[in-house]
Amino acid sequence: MCSIAADPDEFATALRVGHSGIGDRAGYHGQTSRAAADLTDFDFGTALADLSPPPDLHRAAVRLVGRAPLSLRASTVVALQAWRSAGLWEEPVVGERVGVIVAGHNLTAAHTDAVRPRYLDNPRYLPATYARHGLDTDHIGTISQLLGIHGEGFTVGAASASGNLALINGIRLIGLGVVDVCLVIGALTDLSDLERQGYYNLGAMAEQSGIGPFDTARAGFVPGQGAACLVLESTASAKRRGRAASARLIGYGTRLDGNAATDPDVTGEAAVMASALLDAGITADRIGYVNAHGTGSDLGDRTELAALERVWTGHSGRPLLNSTKGLTGHCLCAAGVVEAVAVIVQLRDGFAHGNAGLRTPMATGFRLPTTATMMDVEYALSNGFGFGGFNTSLVFHRTNG
Amino acid sequence: MSTLSEPSTELILAAVREAVVTVVPEVAPELVAPGRTLTELGCNSIDRAEIVTIAMERLRITVPIGDFAEVGDIASLVDVLHRHHP
């Protein structure tokens, strides 16, 4: 769920028509930038009811999550969407063989700001739930309780690469045989005022909306509110349950730059894409579509294009390239999972969405469509890079399921 | 201590009832009565702590956490809250 859709079907439609959730939002008092792709009309009670969960689960979710911070409400909705879509109520897997990984850290800053006035009034008025809601791991505790998950679980922190790295860890848990099924949730990053302003003061955040990633006039990212969940499953388990996969994750690369600063590194980015391809056992020319990290950062977009060019050197032809962030904003910790869903629906439905806000494209051999373009592609690549020197890349294979 | 400024037990029970209904929305308000315990109304330890916090905030009083150790039911909770006010 995000600023342009409440569920994956709506998301596929929104991507196809190029519906952007980015706007200049009122209410960011004292903030220099108001560009944001916030959720609109999200009501947890309604979203929950729309999923028609079993009555016990419905009651438990209202009780555990009804008054929880926004990020946890969003994680709960997408986890239930994914659980239902994977048929885990009809054909369950025993709890000890299910894991849950949440991509996200620093998820509680906005909640802390919201309860601070009560604390300042009188320290004893700080809600006792702060001990629970003040921790990122509340997502793991809550989702595992609601869905009876007894295998392993943890949060994954890699800044804007958290989503991809969480998927990588899910693949590893399944590959090791620790679990057969693993939920991977990209947690909605609800920025506090300080965090928002911090990004702006760094020069990383766009002052206003309207210019998209890979445009020569780009001037930073627009934050987006979004959450997504994928159910990863071993082939054997899916076969036992008689379920078809919507896609296969066939390779990944992950690497640190060894850099505490926020600048990206072309060598690290190119290396991680190359490792992902090697891991997947395919060459670059088999990739028909790349979902870029593409934040709209001046240096970031330039570095990624240069890294992509390095990986494709010596190959004729270049794949389609887009950045979902032009439509959804930068969902930060959740980005990698939101964009994984974008890759899956585009592979399935045979289109690459347009690059929003692209008027004067940067020079590149990669094809940057501005509107949805038909494609018949088997293999796709999805990049995620994060402050702190994180580089990640995933290879997806279309299934006909 | 003037009787005019001292919150009555009814007021305190009302604040506790409001707090319970906030934390456990499915509980019928009339069940929040002196004879019952929070546990039987479906509250776990975090719920009970949160109910106390919300009630104190509503009543504008402060009670040290240790004072709640002896509390067994709603009647004794109201009693502890009643004993403490600025």
Interface residues (C-beta under 8 A of the other chain):
Chain A: R59 V62 R63 G66 R67 R118 D121 N122 R124 Y125 L126 P127 A128 T129 A131 R132
Chain B: T22 V23 V24 P25 E26 I46 A49 E50 V52 T53 I54 M56 E57 T62 V63
